[in-house]
Every structure is written in structure tokens, then in C-alpha cells.
């Protein structure tokens, strides 16, 4: 089982990035998957998660990113995305992809700076 995250980089405040996480070794169908982040000196925090049951999809966002970030998934590509708009310096962190129950990607650095 492997999660490969990509898409991080340096962006100016107000800019956008799209993170991708490709899963291998298992399928995302009906699995909860999402993104966490960890800034220097801070605890890892949940950014957004998406789960799909047989009847509906459930999405959650941290209050700090609501209205700016959008999570989506493409089951055919076994990939989850995080579109991040209107980035702020406080969004700067290492972003980790997560999949239920406890699979983690290697992290991708997001730097927001002018």
C-alpha cells in the first residue's frame, strides 16, 4: 500500500496550488481519504477528508480552509486532489495524504511567501 503525494511548491500569498495523491496497492473506492498538514512546531492537523459510502459522499474541511480549499477524488485514477486557492502564509506546511485506516503519504511541502 502506497500513497504518493505531489504538487507542493512555492506560491505567493493569494496564489493557488493543486495537490495530488495517487494510491497504489489498494483502491480508493469506499475508502475515506484526505489531507493533513503540519507546520513547523505545530501538531499535524486535518485539512480535509472525503469518504464515499454506497449511498452518499461526505466531505469535511477545517474551518481555516473552508471556502478556499476543495477536495475531490477520481476513483478511476485512484487519486485524490486538494485544490488550494487564496493561499495564505499560515497555510504553509508539509501536506500529507491519508487513507483509512492509517495509511500516510510522504508529504509535500507547501510554501506561501512573497
N, C-alpha and C positions, 0 to 999 in steps of 0.2 A: 504494500500500500504506500503510495507516494502522492504528495501534493506539491506541485511546482508553481510557485508564485512568481509573477513578473510584473513589470510596468511601473515600478517606482522610479524616482528621479528627482531632479531639482526643478522647482517651478516657482514662479513669483507669486506673491500674495494675489489672490483673485483668479489665479490660473486653474487649470484642470489637469487631471491625470485619470487614466483608467487602469486599474489593476486587474490582472487575470490570474486565475488559479486553475491549473489542469490537474485532474485527479487520474491516477493510474492504479491499477490493481483492484479497483472496486468501482461500482457505478454510483453515480450521484442520485439516481432515481430513488425517491422516497427517503433520501438521507437529508438530515439537517446539515447545512454548511454555511460558513460565514467568514467574517473578518474580525480580527482583533488587532490592537495596536499597543505598542509600548514605547513610551518616550523615556529618555534618559532620566533615571532617578525616580521613575514612576512605575506603578503596577500596571500589568497588562490589563487592558480594558476591552470590553466587547464594543465593536463598532456597529456591526450589522449582521443579522443572521436571516436565513431563509430556509424554510422547511416546506416540504410538499408531502401531503398525505394523499390518499386516494381521492379525497373529496375537495380539498382546498389547499391554497398556498398561504403560508403565514410569514410575514416579514416584520422584522423589528429593527429599529435604529436607536442608537444612543441619542439622547436629547441634543448633544452638542453637534451632531451632524445632520439632524433632520432638516429636510428641505434643501440640502446641499449634496448629499451622497445618495446614490441609488445602487442597490444590489440587484443583480439579475443572474439567471443561470441558463445554460444551454445544455440540456441533458444529452442531446445528440453528440455534443463535443465534450461531454464530461467536464464542463468548465463553468466556473462561477466568476462573475465580474463585479468590480466595485467602481462605479463612475463617481469621481470626486470633483465637484465643481466649487467655485468660490473658495478655494483653499486659503486657509489662514495659517499664520506661523504656529499656532497651537495645534495644528493638525500634524505637525512634523513628528515623525515616529517611525519605528520599524513596524510594518504591517504584516500580520501573519494570517495565512489562510487556515481555517479549521474545518474539520468534518466530524460529525458524530460517529463514534462516541468520544474519541480522543486522539484524532489524527491531526498533525500540525505540519504546515509547510515550513520552509526555511526562512521566510521573512524577506521582505523587500523594503528598502529604505525610501521614505518619502521626506524630502527636504523642501521646506517652504521658506524662501528667503529672497529678498531683493538684492 
